[in-house]
Amino acid sequence: MNLGYSSSKDHSKWGVSMKEKVPVVCIGDVNRQQSQFKRGGGTVCIEDRKLWKTFYDSIGSYTDCGGSTVQAKKIKETNN
């Protein structure tokens, strides 16, 4: 296979709960710009601790709702 991939055409997004007690990951491709409203998109949210931890642990820092930069804490392994 000789396939190319252009990230400039990628509209995918993901979000992760910042609360360990709510292990939710959302992945989608919703187009947010007005010029893209004619195109469909969708998002799915999954509650799964292992998936959540994988995404959460990839975050070094984030901007909270107040606009402050927060260093993400690392979550310890559990047997859950």
Residue frames as a rotation matrix with the C-alpha (Angstrom) as fourth column:
MET 1
0.578 0.816 0.000 0.00
0.816 -0.578 0.000 0.00
0.000 0.000 -1.000 0.00
ASN 2
-0.674 -0.712 0.196 1.27
0.715 -0.696 -0.065 3.40
0.183 0.097 0.978 -0.94
LEU 3
0.415 0.908 0.053 -1.04
0.810 -0.396 0.433 5.69
0.414 -0.137 -0.900 1.02
GLY 4
-0.680 -0.574 0.457 -0.56
0.314 -0.791 -0.525 9.29
0.663 -0.214 0.718 2.02
TYR 5
0.240 0.732 -0.637 -2.08
0.958 -0.072 0.277 11.15
0.157 -0.677 -0.719 4.94
SER 6
-0.481 -0.330 0.812 -2.46
0.275 -0.937 -0.217 14.90
0.833 0.119 0.541 5.25
SER 7
-0.491 0.274 -0.827 -3.10
0.867 0.058 -0.495 16.08
-0.088 -0.960 -0.266 8.80
SER 8
-0.957 0.148 -0.249 -4.31
-0.153 -0.988 -0.001 19.43
-0.246 0.037 0.969 7.43
LYS 9
-0.440 0.841 -0.314 -7.50
-0.513 0.052 0.857 17.66
0.737 0.538 0.408 6.28
ASP 10
-0.543 0.163 -0.824 -8.00
0.577 0.785 -0.225 15.96
0.610 -0.598 -0.520 9.66
HIS 11
-0.171 0.577 0.798 -10.98
-0.494 -0.751 0.438 17.25
0.853 -0.320 0.413 11.65
SER 12
0.256 0.287 -0.923 -10.73
0.498 0.779 0.380 14.65
0.828 -0.557 0.057 14.40
LYS 13
-0.120 -0.210 0.970 -10.80
-0.701 -0.674 -0.233 15.69
0.703 -0.708 -0.066 18.01
TRP 14
0.024 0.205 -0.978 -10.62
0.539 0.822 0.186 13.94
0.842 -0.532 -0.091 21.33
GLY 15
-0.017 0.023 1.000 -11.37
-0.708 -0.706 0.004 14.92
0.706 -0.707 0.028 24.87
VAL 16
-0.261 -0.144 -0.955 -10.84
0.461 0.850 -0.254 13.24
0.848 -0.507 -0.155 28.19
SER 17
0.830 0.555 0.065 -12.35
0.154 -0.338 0.928 13.78
0.537 -0.760 -0.366 31.61
MET 18
-0.149 -0.902 0.406 -9.89
-0.352 -0.335 -0.874 15.39
0.924 -0.273 -0.268 34.00
LYS 19
0.100 0.266 0.959 -11.56
-0.994 0.064 0.085 13.58
-0.039 -0.962 0.271 36.93
GLU 20
-0.821 -0.537 -0.195 -10.28
-0.539 0.841 -0.046 10.11
0.189 0.067 -0.980 37.73
LYS 21
-0.656 0.630 0.415 -13.69
-0.014 0.540 -0.842 9.09
-0.755 -0.558 -0.345 39.12
VAL 22
0.585 0.786 -0.200 -15.26
-0.222 -0.082 -0.972 9.84
-0.780 0.612 0.126 35.71
PRO 23
-0.403 -0.882 0.244 -13.07
-0.025 0.277 0.960 7.82
-0.915 0.381 -0.134 33.27
VAL 24
0.611 0.721 0.328 -14.62
0.403 0.073 -0.912 9.07
-0.681 0.689 -0.246 30.01
VAL 25
-0.671 -0.729 -0.133 -12.97
0.163 -0.320 0.933 9.61
-0.723 0.605 0.334 26.62
CYS 26
0.583 0.810 -0.065 -14.78
0.129 -0.171 -0.977 11.30
-0.802 0.561 -0.204 23.70
ILE 27
-0.650 -0.741 0.168 -13.52
0.234 0.016 0.972 10.93
-0.723 0.671 0.163 20.13
GLY 28
0.424 0.890 0.170 -15.09
0.504 -0.076 -0.860 12.66
-0.752 0.450 -0.481 17.17
ASP 29
-0.658 -0.574 0.487 -14.86
0.718 -0.282 0.637 14.57
-0.228 0.769 0.597 13.94
VAL 30
0.444 0.878 -0.179 -17.42
0.800 -0.478 -0.362 17.33
-0.403 0.018 -0.915 14.39
ASN 31
-0.406 -0.500 0.765 -16.80
0.799 -0.601 0.032 20.24
0.444 0.624 0.643 12.02
ARG 32
-0.029 0.353 -0.935 -17.07
0.867 -0.456 -0.199 23.49
-0.497 -0.817 -0.293 13.97
GLN 33
-0.822 -0.305 -0.481 -16.42
0.078 -0.897 0.435 26.19
-0.564 0.321 0.761 11.37
GLN 34
0.047 0.936 -0.348 -19.43
-0.355 -0.310 -0.882 27.76
-0.934 0.165 0.317 9.66
SER 35
-0.054 -0.121 -0.991 -18.08
-0.997 -0.043 0.060 26.85
-0.050 0.992 -0.118 6.21
GLN 36
-0.870 -0.345 -0.351 -18.10
-0.365 0.931 -0.012 23.18
0.331 0.117 -0.936 7.29
PHE 37
-0.498 0.728 0.471 -21.65
-0.629 0.072 -0.774 23.02
-0.598 -0.682 0.422 8.67
LYS 38
0.318 0.667 -0.674 -22.92
-0.947 0.257 -0.192 21.28
0.045 0.699 0.713 5.51
ARG 39
-0.273 -0.495 -0.825 -20.70
-0.391 0.840 -0.375 18.28
0.879 0.220 -0.423 6.30
GLY 40
0.800 0.581 -0.149 -21.74
-0.160 0.446 0.880 15.72
0.578 -0.680 0.450 8.83
GLY 41
-0.422 -0.899 0.119 -19.72
-0.469 0.105 -0.877 14.63
0.776 -0.426 -0.466 11.79
GLY 42
0.689 0.667 -0.282 -20.11
-0.101 0.474 0.875 12.76
0.717 -0.575 0.394 14.98
THR 43
-0.373 -0.758 0.535 -18.66
-0.753 -0.089 -0.651 12.04
0.542 -0.646 -0.538 18.38
VAL 44
0.506 0.453 -0.734 -18.75
0.102 0.813 0.573 9.01
0.857 -0.365 0.365 20.64
CYS 45
-0.023 -0.471 0.882 -18.01
-0.916 -0.343 -0.207 8.98
0.400 -0.813 -0.424 24.36
ILE 46
0.314 -0.011 -0.949 -16.76
0.071 0.997 0.011 5.86
0.947 -0.071 0.314 26.08
GLU 47
0.510 -0.164 0.844 -16.48
-0.853 -0.226 0.471 5.16
0.114 -0.960 -0.256 29.80
ASP 48
0.849 -0.356 -0.391 -13.52
0.297 0.933 -0.204 2.81
0.437 0.058 0.898 30.11
ARG 49
0.872 -0.477 -0.105 -10.78
-0.110 -0.401 0.910 3.20
-0.476 -0.782 -0.402 32.72
LYS 50
0.113 -0.895 0.431 -7.92
0.626 0.402 0.669 1.68
-0.772 0.194 0.606 30.68
LEU 51
0.129 -0.004 0.992 -8.73
0.932 -0.342 -0.122 3.75
0.339 0.940 -0.040 27.58
TRP 52
0.937 0.268 0.225 -9.18
0.169 -0.910 0.379 6.86
0.306 -0.317 -0.898 29.72
LYS 53
0.661 -0.737 -0.142 -5.80
0.126 -0.077 0.989 6.32
-0.740 -0.671 0.042 31.42
THR 54
-0.026 -0.666 0.745 -4.05
0.935 0.247 0.253 5.94
-0.353 0.704 0.617 28.04
PHE 55
0.292 0.202 0.935 -5.41
0.663 -0.748 -0.045 9.26
0.690 0.633 -0.353 26.79
TYR 56
0.989 0.142 0.036 -5.10
0.069 -0.669 0.740 11.05
0.129 -0.729 -0.672 30.14
ASP 57
0.516 -0.854 -0.075 -1.45
0.416 0.173 0.893 10.03
-0.749 -0.491 0.444 30.58
SER 58
-0.005 -0.516 0.856 -0.61
0.996 -0.080 -0.043 11.55
0.091 0.853 0.514 27.19
ILE 59
0.720 0.351 0.599 -1.45
0.320 -0.933 0.163 15.03
0.616 0.075 -0.784 28.52
GLY 60
-0.378 -0.894 -0.243 1.43
0.761 -0.150 -0.631 17.12
0.527 -0.423 0.737 29.88
SER 61
-0.815 0.221 -0.535 -0.64
0.222 -0.733 -0.643 20.20
-0.534 -0.643 0.549 30.67
TYR 62
-0.271 0.792 0.547 -3.99
0.904 0.015 0.426 21.72
0.330 0.610 -0.720 29.78
THR 63
-0.899 0.097 0.428 -5.83
-0.153 -0.983 -0.099 25.02
0.411 -0.154 0.898 29.96
ASP 64
-0.657 0.699 -0.283 -8.67
0.686 0.400 -0.607 25.01
-0.311 -0.593 -0.742 32.48
CYS 65
0.177 0.862 0.476 -11.97
0.956 -0.265 0.125 26.85
0.234 0.433 -0.871 32.03
GLY 66
0.770 0.078 -0.633 -10.52
0.376 -0.857 0.352 29.92
-0.515 -0.509 -0.690 33.75
GLY 67
0.908 -0.418 0.033 -7.68
-0.164 -0.427 -0.889 30.15
0.386 0.802 -0.456 31.23
SER 68
0.381 -0.797 0.469 -4.94
-0.855 -0.111 0.507 28.92
-0.352 -0.594 -0.724 33.58
THR 69
0.141 -0.442 -0.886 -2.36
-0.572 0.694 -0.437 26.34
0.808 0.568 -0.155 32.49
VAL 70
0.569 0.126 0.812 -2.45
-0.771 0.426 0.474 23.26
-0.286 -0.896 0.340 34.72
GLN 71
-0.556 -0.751 -0.356 0.16
-0.798 0.602 -0.024 20.51
0.232 0.271 -0.934 34.84
ALA 72
0.488 0.755 -0.438 -1.61
-0.607 0.654 0.451 17.16
0.627 0.046 0.777 34.52
LYS 73
-0.033 -0.465 0.885 -0.98
-0.913 0.374 0.163 14.74
-0.407 -0.802 -0.437 37.35
LYS 74
-0.521 -0.200 -0.830 -0.04
-0.590 0.786 0.182 11.18
0.616 0.585 -0.528 36.54
ILE 75
0.495 0.793 0.355 -2.41
-0.853 0.365 0.374 8.45
0.167 -0.488 0.857 37.66
LYS 76
-0.532 -0.677 0.508 -1.03
-0.774 0.632 0.031 5.43
-0.342 -0.376 -0.861 39.49
GLU 77
-0.535 0.290 -0.793 -1.81
-0.381 0.755 0.533 1.94
0.754 0.588 -0.293 38.18
THR 78
-0.279 0.495 0.823 -4.60
-0.858 0.256 -0.445 0.09
-0.431 -0.830 0.353 39.94
ASN 79
-0.952 -0.036 0.304 -6.09
0.052 0.960 0.276 -3.34
-0.301 0.279 -0.912 39.50
ASN 80
-0.103 0.979 -0.177 -9.50
-0.190 -0.194 -0.962 -1.90
-0.976 -0.066 0.206 38.51
